[in-house]
Amino acid sequence: KAGKSTLINAILNYELASTHVTPETAALTKFQRADKNFVQISFYTDEEWAELWKSATKVDSGIFVRDYTTLNADSVKGRYLNHRAIITVCADKKSLKGEIGRWTSSKSPLHYFVKEVLVGLKDFALPEDIVLVDTPGLNDAVEFRSNITRRYINQANAVLMCVKAESMTGTEAATLQRVFDNTLGKREKVYVIATQRDTFNDPVEDWEAQRQEWSKYLADEICYGSEKLTRKNLVAVAAYLYTALEAYRAGDLDKDKRKVLKSFLVKMDMELSDLDARFEEIKNFTNIQFLYDKLWREVILNAKAEKIDDIKLRYKNCREDIAKVMSQKKLAQEKIISDTQRSLEEIRVERDKKTAELEQAQQEQLELADFVSNLKLATVKRIEGVTEAVRNAGNESVRS
C-alpha cells in the first residue's frame, strides 16, 4: 500500500495495475510492448503451491488462510494448479483491465493460484525489450511471495522502492536496507520513490523538511553510502494526482479523482477554476514526467550495455565455476591415482617379500636335500665299514 501500482499506472498513463487491497498485487504482474493487447496468466505447479501454502500457514495472523477458506478457493484449486498458461487477446485497454481484474481480484478465489500476469500493450511507453514489473511487497504476509520480489531486485536493471512521503518509520527503514542488501552491491540501481507527496498539509515545505531527514538515513553506508547518490536517486512523486490530472484533461474525472484534485488545490491556495491555467505547473509538481525522463536517460538508454555486461559477467562466473569444478575433479583424480600407485607399491613390496621368502625356502630345500644325500652316503659308507669290520673279525676267529 505504498503506491507501487499507482505509480505504474501513472507511467503507463492508464489504470491497469490494481490499486485496491494488498492481495490484488499478490501475483507478479509484468507489462511490456507487444504487437497486440493481451493478458497471459500463468499458474502455480503443485510443488510451488505446496511451498506457498506452507509459507502462508506459518503467518501468525492467518489472514491468507482465513480469506482462502471464506472464498472456498479449495473448490477450484484442482482446475488451475498445473494449468497451462491462458492467453486472452483484448480489443482495448478497458477490456485489458477487466481481464486482469478477473484473475487478480481479491474477491475472486482464482487469484490464489495465479503465479504471474503478463500484459502485452500495443502503445507501451517503453522500448520493446524493457519489462515493467509490479511485484508483491517485501513485507508481504506470505514469505514465498516476498522471496519472488527479492529475486527480481537482484536481477533488475533498476528498482523503484516506493515509500509514502509522509512516513519513514523503522519498518520502512528496515525494508529499504533489505532492498539494498539484495542488489549485489549495485546501490545506484535503487531509486527511492517518495509517493503521495501531495498528501502533506503543505506539499512543498513539508516534503522539503522530510527530504532532509530521509537524506540523512539514505546517505548512510547501509543504503547509498553517498550524499551525492542520495540526492540523485531520491525522487518524490504524486502519481494519483497525475492520473487525476490526465483524467481531467480527458474529461473523465470521477468522484475520487475530483476529490484528490480539489484537496490539493486547497492546500496550494488554488481554486478548481485555476486548474486550466496552472495545469502544467501542477503536472510538473507530480514529478511523473521527470521520473520517466530520468529512468529513460539513466536506465533504459543503458539497458543494452548492461545486458552485454550481464552476459559477460555470467560468462565469467560460468568459467570460474567450471574451473572450480575441474580443479576439484583434478584433485580427486590425482588422489585416486596416488592411492592406486600407493596400492601398487604395496603389492610390489609384498611380492618382493614373498619372492625372497620363496627363494630362501628353495635354497633351504636344496641345502636340506644335499644334507640328506650326504647323510645317506655317509651312512652307507658307515654301514659298509662296520660290515667289513665284522667280517674281518670273524675271519680272525676262524684262523685262531
Solvent accessible surface area in square Angstrom, and as a share of the most:
residue,aa,sasa,rsa
1,K,138,0.59
2,A,27,0.21
3,G,15,0.14
4,K,55,0.23
5,S,9,0.06
6,T,26,0.15
7,L,3,0.02
8,I,12,0.06
9,N,4,0.02
10,A,3,0.02
11,I,13,0.07
12,L,12,0.06
13,N,85,0.44
14,Y,74,0.28
15,E,46,0.20
16,L,4,0.02
17,A,7,0.06
18,S,29,0.19
19,T,58,0.34
20,H,129,0.58
21,V,78,0.45
22,T,70,0.41
23,P,39,0.25
24,E,15,0.07
25,T,21,0.12
26,A,7,0.06
27,A,5,0.04
28,L,6,0.03
29,T,10,0.06
30,K,39,0.16
31,F,0,0.00
32,Q,49,0.22
33,R,87,0.32
34,A,22,0.17
35,D,124,0.64
36,K,97,0.41
37,N,13,0.07
38,F,28,0.12
39,V,0,0.00
40,Q,47,0.21
41,I,1,0.01
42,S,29,0.19
43,F,14,0.06
44,Y,4,0.02
45,T,52,0.30
46,D,73,0.38
47,E,129,0.58
48,E,42,0.19
49,W,15,0.05
50,A,61,0.48
51,E,104,0.47
52,L,2,0.01
53,W,77,0.27
54,K,140,0.59
55,S,13,0.09
56,A,0,0.00
57,T,69,0.40
58,K,128,0.54
59,V,39,0.23
60,D,150,0.78
61,S,75,0.48
62,G,22,0.21
63,I,84,0.43
64,F,19,0.08
65,V,42,0.24
66,R,146,0.53
67,D,43,0.22
68,Y,12,0.04
69,T,97,0.56
70,T,107,0.62
71,L,50,0.25
72,N,92,0.47
73,A,0,0.00
74,D,86,0.45
75,S,73,0.47
76,V,18,0.10
77,K,61,0.26
78,G,71,0.69
79,R,152,0.55
80,Y,19,0.07
81,L,19,0.10
82,N,86,0.44
83,H,66,0.30
84,R,191,0.70
85,A,40,0.31
86,I,43,0.22
87,I,103,0.52
88,T,43,0.25
89,V,88,0.51
90,C,13,0.08
91,A,98,0.76
92,D,70,0.36
93,K,41,0.17
94,K,157,0.67
95,S,48,0.31
96,L,0,0.00
97,K,97,0.41
98,G,47,0.45
99,E,23,0.10
100,I,6,0.03
101,G,30,0.29
102,R,126,0.46
103,W,2,0.01
104,T,4,0.02
105,S,29,0.19
106,S,23,0.15
107,K,169,0.72
108,S,22,0.14
109,P,34,0.22
110,L,26,0.13
111,H,10,0.04
112,Y,12,0.05
113,F,0,0.00
114,V,3,0.01
115,K,73,0.31
116,E,40,0.18
117,V,0,0.00
118,L,29,0.14
119,V,0,0.00
120,G,0,0.00
121,L,2,0.01
122,K,117,0.49
123,D,94,0.49
124,F,4,0.02
125,A,42,0.33
126,L,11,0.06
127,P,36,0.22
128,E,130,0.58
129,D,68,0.35
130,I,27,0.14
131,V,63,0.36
132,L,28,0.14
133,V,41,0.23
134,D,5,0.02
135,T,21,0.12
136,P,3,0.02
137,G,29,0.27
138,L,15,0.08
139,N,87,0.44
140,D,17,0.09
141,A,55,0.43
142,V,0,0.00
143,E,89,0.40
144,F,22,0.09
145,R,18,0.07
146,S,3,0.02
147,N,53,0.27
148,I,19,0.10
149,T,8,0.05
150,R,60,0.22
151,R,130,0.47
152,Y,55,0.21
153,I,9,0.04
154,N,62,0.32
155,Q,114,0.51
156,A,33,0.25
157,N,54,0.28
158,A,25,0.20
159,V,17,0.10
160,L,46,0.23
161,M,29,0.13
162,C,10,0.06
163,V,2,0.01
164,K,75,0.32
165,A,0,0.00
166,E,99,0.44
167,S,26,0.17
168,M,46,0.21
169,T,72,0.42
170,G,59,0.57
171,T,85,0.50
172,E,46,0.21
173,A,18,0.14
174,A,47,0.36
175,T,7,0.04
176,L,0,0.00
177,Q,66,0.29
178,R,75,0.27
179,V,1,0.00
180,F,11,0.05
181,D,96,0.50
182,N,38,0.20
183,T,1,0.00
184,L,133,0.66
185,G,63,0.61
186,K,85,0.36
187,R,71,0.26
188,E,92,0.41
189,K,17,0.07
190,V,0,0.00
191,Y,5,0.02
192,V,0,0.00
193,I,0,0.00
194,A,0,0.00
195,T,3,0.01
196,Q,62,0.28
197,R,27,0.10
198,D,16,0.08
199,T,60,0.35
200,F,22,0.09
201,N,132,0.68
202,D,54,0.28
203,P,0,0.00
204,V,77,0.44
205,E,123,0.55
206,D,50,0.26
207,W,18,0.06
208,E,70,0.31
209,A,60,0.46
210,Q,36,0.16
211,R,71,0.26
212,Q,93,0.41
213,E,98,0.44
214,W,2,0.01
215,S,22,0.14
216,K,144,0.61
217,Y,57,0.22
218,L,0,0.00
219,A,23,0.18
220,D,67,0.35
221,E,117,0.52
222,I,74,0.37
223,C,0,0.00
224,Y,6,0.02
225,G,32,0.31
226,S,40,0.26
227,E,121,0.54
228,K,152,0.64
229,L,34,0.17
230,T,1,0.01
231,R,152,0.56
232,K,82,0.35
233,N,0,0.00
234,L,17,0.09
235,V,6,0.04
236,A,5,0.04
237,V,0,0.00
238,A,1,0.00
239,A,6,0.05
240,Y,68,0.26
241,L,0,0.00
242,Y,16,0.06
243,T,18,0.11
244,A,0,0.00
245,L,0,0.00
246,E,29,0.13
247,A,14,0.11
248,Y,62,0.24
249,R,134,0.49
250,A,81,0.63
251,G,70,0.67
252,D,105,0.55
253,L,33,0.16
254,D,71,0.37
255,K,163,0.69
256,D,84,0.43
257,K,13,0.06
258,R,106,0.39
259,K,146,0.62
260,V,36,0.21
261,L,0,0.00
262,K,104,0.44
263,S,52,0.34
264,F,4,0.02
265,L,3,0.01
266,V,109,0.62
267,K,63,0.27
268,M,50,0.22
269,D,135,0.70
270,M,9,0.04
271,E,116,0.52
272,L,62,0.31
273,S,97,0.63
274,D,48,0.25
275,L,0,0.00
276,D,104,0.54
277,A,93,0.72
278,R,89,0.33
279,F,18,0.07
280,E,101,0.45
281,E,85,0.38
282,I,2,0.01
283,K,31,0.13
284,N,104,0.53
285,F,27,0.11
286,T,0,0.00
287,N,33,0.17
288,I,4,0.02
289,Q,85,0.38
290,F,101,0.42
291,L,0,0.00
292,Y,46,0.18
293,D,53,0.27
294,K,10,0.04
295,L,21,0.10
296,W,85,0.30
297,R,128,0.47
298,E,45,0.20
299,V,17,0.10
300,I,20,0.10
301,L,116,0.58
302,N,68,0.35
303,A,10,0.07
304,K,143,0.61
305,A,58,0.45
306,E,56,0.25
307,K,100,0.42
308,I,95,0.48
309,D,83,0.43
310,D,44,0.23
311,I,106,0.54
312,K,128,0.54
313,L,88,0.44
314,R,150,0.55
315,Y,135,0.51
316,K,115,0.49
317,N,63,0.32
318,C,72,0.43
319,R,149,0.54
320,E,91,0.41
321,D,85,0.44
322,I,108,0.55
323,A,60,0.47
324,K,128,0.54
325,V,73,0.42
326,M,118,0.53
327,S,56,0.36
328,Q,100,0.44
329,K,118,0.50
330,K,129,0.55
331,L,116,0.58
332,A,49,0.38
333,Q,100,0.45
334,E,80,0.36
335,K,131,0.55
336,I,97,0.49
337,I,93,0.47
338,S,50,0.32
339,D,46,0.24
340,T,67,0.39
341,Q,111,0.49
342,R,128,0.47
343,S,52,0.34
344,L,93,0.46
345,E,82,0.37
346,E,105,0.47
347,I,110,0.56
348,R,108,0.39
349,V,88,0.50
350,E,83,0.37
351,R,140,0.51
352,D,74,0.38
353,K,113,0.48
354,K,109,0.46
355,T,59,0.35
356,A,56,0.44
357,E,80,0.36
358,L,104,0.52
359,E,103,0.46
360,Q,112,0.50
361,A,52,0.40
362,Q,91,0.40
363,Q,93,0.41
364,E,94,0.42
365,Q,126,0.56
366,L,111,0.55
367,E,95,0.43
368,L,110,0.55
369,A,56,0.43
370,D,87,0.45
371,F,124,0.52
372,V,77,0.44
373,S,64,0.42
374,N,94,0.48
375,L,97,0.48
376,K,138,0.59
377,L,98,0.49
378,A,56,0.43
379,T,62,0.36
380,V,69,0.40
381,K,123,0.52
382,R,175,0.64
383,I,104,0.53
384,E,105,0.47
385,G,41,0.39
386,V,70,0.40
387,T,63,0.37
388,E,80,0.36
389,A,59,0.46
390,V,99,0.57
391,R,129,0.47
392,N,73,0.37
393,A,61,0.47
394,G,36,0.35
395,N,73,0.38
396,E,96,0.43
397,S,80,0.52
398,V,130,0.75
399,R,167,0.61
400,S,127,0.82
